[in-house]
Amino acid sequence: MGQLIDISRPIQSEILLHPGDPRPMLSRYKDIRRADDYNLTQLSMGIHTGTHFDFPRHFDEHGAANE
């Protein structure tokens, strides 16, 4: 196998996406201001945001998956 080159992009709200892919969304899951013990942010995004988390399954049904 040849050399692998990481082409991942930083995840930002302004990131370019494939048409139809969901935008990254951050939401406060726990919040001290709501009497929670700590702050915790939840991240929701498509699996192709900034990279392909499903590589090598993206183009090969029998490829390894992160499921």
mmCIF file of the C-alpha atoms, coordinates in Angstrom:
data_MODEL
# 
_entry.id   MODEL 
# 
loop_
_atom_site.group_PDB 
_atom_site.id 
_atom_site.type_symbol 
_atom_site.label_atom_id 
_atom_site.label_alt_id 
_atom_site.label_comp_id 
_atom_site.label_asym_id 
_atom_site.label_entity_id 
_atom_site.label_seq_id 
_atom_site.pdbx_PDB_ins_code 
_atom_site.Cartn_x 
_atom_site.Cartn_y 
_atom_site.Cartn_z 
_atom_site.occupancy 
_atom_site.B_iso_or_equiv 
_atom_site.pdbx_formal_charge 
_atom_site.auth_seq_id 
_atom_site.auth_comp_id 
_atom_site.auth_asym_id 
_atom_site.auth_atom_id 
_atom_site.pdbx_PDB_model_num 
ATOM 1  C CA . MET A 1 1  ? 0.000   0.000  0.000  1.00 0.00 ? 1  MET A CA 1 
ATOM 2  C CA . GLY A 1 2  ? 1.241   3.495  -0.809 1.00 0.00 ? 2  GLY A CA 1 
ATOM 3  C CA . GLN A 1 3  ? 1.745   6.395  1.540  1.00 0.00 ? 3  GLN A CA 1 
ATOM 4  C CA . LEU A 1 4  ? -1.420  7.746  3.206  1.00 0.00 ? 4  LEU A CA 1 
ATOM 5  C CA . ILE A 1 5  ? -1.794  11.516 3.275  1.00 0.00 ? 5  ILE A CA 1 
ATOM 6  C CA . ASP A 1 6  ? -4.170  13.071 5.809  1.00 0.00 ? 6  ASP A CA 1 
ATOM 7  C CA . ILE A 1 7  ? -6.332  15.650 4.000  1.00 0.00 ? 7  ILE A CA 1 
ATOM 8  C CA . SER A 1 8  ? -8.732  16.178 6.924  1.00 0.00 ? 8  SER A CA 1 
ATOM 9  C CA . ARG A 1 9  ? -9.999  19.714 7.426  1.00 0.00 ? 9  ARG A CA 1 
ATOM 10 C CA . PRO A 1 10 ? -10.677 21.488 10.735 1.00 0.00 ? 10 PRO A CA 1 
ATOM 11 C CA . ILE A 1 11 ? -14.369 21.242 11.640 1.00 0.00 ? 11 ILE A CA 1 
ATOM 12 C CA . GLN A 1 12 ? -15.869 24.743 11.573 1.00 0.00 ? 12 GLN A CA 1 
ATOM 13 C CA . SER A 1 13 ? -19.387 26.053 11.027 1.00 0.00 ? 13 SER A CA 1 
ATOM 14 C CA . GLU A 1 14 ? -18.214 27.619 7.724  1.00 0.00 ? 14 GLU A CA 1 
ATOM 15 C CA . ILE A 1 15 ? -16.763 24.348 6.356  1.00 0.00 ? 15 ILE A CA 1 
ATOM 16 C CA . LEU A 1 16 ? -17.511 23.480 2.744  1.00 0.00 ? 16 LEU A CA 1 
ATOM 17 C CA . LEU A 1 17 ? -19.845 20.500 2.503  1.00 0.00 ? 17 LEU A CA 1 
ATOM 18 C CA . HIS A 1 18 ? -21.043 18.204 -0.219 1.00 0.00 ? 18 HIS A CA 1 
ATOM 19 C CA . PRO A 1 19 ? -24.508 19.437 -1.328 1.00 0.00 ? 19 PRO A CA 1 
ATOM 20 C CA . GLY A 1 20 ? -27.168 17.904 0.896  1.00 0.00 ? 20 GLY A CA 1 
ATOM 21 C CA . ASP A 1 21 ? -24.812 16.981 3.770  1.00 0.00 ? 21 ASP A CA 1 
ATOM 22 C CA . PRO A 1 22 ? -25.822 18.288 7.222  1.00 0.00 ? 22 PRO A CA 1 
ATOM 23 C CA . ARG A 1 23 ? -23.962 21.245 8.742  1.00 0.00 ? 23 ARG A CA 1 
ATOM 24 C CA . PRO A 1 24 ? -22.057 20.657 11.985 1.00 0.00 ? 24 PRO A CA 1 
ATOM 25 C CA . MET A 1 25 ? -24.203 21.670 14.945 1.00 0.00 ? 25 MET A CA 1 
ATOM 26 C CA . LEU A 1 26 ? -23.105 22.333 18.524 1.00 0.00 ? 26 LEU A CA 1 
ATOM 27 C CA . SER A 1 27 ? -25.647 22.331 21.334 1.00 0.00 ? 27 SER A CA 1 
ATOM 28 C CA . ARG A 1 28 ? -25.217 22.679 25.060 1.00 0.00 ? 28 ARG A CA 1 
ATOM 29 C CA . TYR A 1 29 ? -26.049 19.303 26.624 1.00 0.00 ? 29 TYR A CA 1 
ATOM 30 C CA . LYS A 1 30 ? -25.203 20.206 30.229 1.00 0.00 ? 30 LYS A CA 1 
ATOM 31 C CA . ASP A 1 31 ? -25.035 23.775 31.440 1.00 0.00 ? 31 ASP A CA 1 
ATOM 32 C CA . ILE A 1 32 ? -23.995 25.189 34.791 1.00 0.00 ? 32 ILE A CA 1 
ATOM 33 C CA . ARG A 1 33 ? -26.458 28.051 34.188 1.00 0.00 ? 33 ARG A CA 1 
ATOM 34 C CA . ARG A 1 34 ? -29.273 25.450 34.265 1.00 0.00 ? 34 ARG A CA 1 
ATOM 35 C CA . ALA A 1 35 ? -28.031 24.045 37.588 1.00 0.00 ? 35 ALA A CA 1 
ATOM 36 C CA . ASP A 1 36 ? -26.040 21.197 35.997 1.00 0.00 ? 36 ASP A CA 1 
ATOM 37 C CA . ASP A 1 37 ? -22.776 20.289 37.726 1.00 0.00 ? 37 ASP A CA 1 
ATOM 38 C CA . TYR A 1 38 ? -20.707 20.992 34.608 1.00 0.00 ? 38 TYR A CA 1 
ATOM 39 C CA . ASN A 1 39 ? -20.828 22.271 31.024 1.00 0.00 ? 39 ASN A CA 1 
ATOM 40 C CA . LEU A 1 40 ? -20.913 19.731 28.189 1.00 0.00 ? 40 LEU A CA 1 
ATOM 41 C CA . THR A 1 41 ? -21.365 20.436 24.496 1.00 0.00 ? 41 THR A CA 1 
ATOM 42 C CA . GLN A 1 42 ? -22.838 17.938 22.045 1.00 0.00 ? 42 GLN A CA 1 
ATOM 43 C CA . LEU A 1 43 ? -21.572 17.790 18.450 1.00 0.00 ? 43 LEU A CA 1 
ATOM 44 C CA . SER A 1 44 ? -23.784 16.549 15.621 1.00 0.00 ? 44 SER A CA 1 
ATOM 45 C CA . MET A 1 45 ? -22.470 16.250 12.063 1.00 0.00 ? 45 MET A CA 1 
ATOM 46 C CA . GLY A 1 46 ? -22.459 14.096 8.996  1.00 0.00 ? 46 GLY A CA 1 
ATOM 47 C CA . ILE A 1 47 ? -19.803 11.391 8.817  1.00 0.00 ? 47 ILE A CA 1 
ATOM 48 C CA . HIS A 1 48 ? -18.130 13.150 5.871  1.00 0.00 ? 48 HIS A CA 1 
ATOM 49 C CA . THR A 1 49 ? -17.641 16.509 7.600  1.00 0.00 ? 49 THR A CA 1 
ATOM 50 C CA . GLY A 1 50 ? -14.019 17.516 7.096  1.00 0.00 ? 50 GLY A CA 1 
ATOM 51 C CA . THR A 1 51 ? -12.951 13.939 6.376  1.00 0.00 ? 51 THR A CA 1 
ATOM 52 C CA . HIS A 1 52 ? -14.348 10.484 5.705  1.00 0.00 ? 52 HIS A CA 1 
ATOM 53 C CA . PHE A 1 53 ? -14.769 8.724  9.043  1.00 0.00 ? 53 PHE A CA 1 
ATOM 54 C CA . ASP A 1 54 ? -16.112 5.724  7.132  1.00 0.00 ? 54 ASP A CA 1 
ATOM 55 C CA . PHE A 1 55 ? -12.971 5.197  5.046  1.00 0.00 ? 55 PHE A CA 1 
ATOM 56 C CA . PRO A 1 56 ? -12.360 2.579  3.600  1.00 0.00 ? 56 PRO A CA 1 
ATOM 57 C CA . ARG A 1 57 ? -16.028 1.481  3.563  1.00 0.00 ? 57 ARG A CA 1 
ATOM 58 C CA . HIS A 1 58 ? -17.024 4.633  1.669  1.00 0.00 ? 58 HIS A CA 1 
ATOM 59 C CA . PHE A 1 59 ? -16.385 2.979  -1.694 1.00 0.00 ? 59 PHE A CA 1 
ATOM 60 C CA . ASP A 1 60 ? -15.996 -0.695 -0.674 1.00 0.00 ? 60 ASP A CA 1 
ATOM 61 C CA . GLU A 1 61 ? -18.931 -2.556 0.920  1.00 0.00 ? 61 GLU A CA 1 
ATOM 62 C CA . HIS A 1 62 ? -16.485 -5.017 2.478  1.00 0.00 ? 62 HIS A CA 1 
ATOM 63 C CA . GLY A 1 63 ? -14.058 -2.379 3.762  1.00 0.00 ? 63 GLY A CA 1 
ATOM 64 C CA . ALA A 1 64 ? -13.538 -1.813 7.471  1.00 0.00 ? 64 ALA A CA 1 
ATOM 65 C CA . ALA A 1 65 ? -16.135 0.401  9.147  1.00 0.00 ? 65 ALA A CA 1 
ATOM 66 C CA . ASN A 1 66 ? -16.259 2.527  12.295 1.00 0.00 ? 66 ASN A CA 1 
ATOM 67 C CA . GLU A 1 67 ? -19.676 1.331  13.342 1.00 0.00 ? 67 GLU A CA 1 
# 
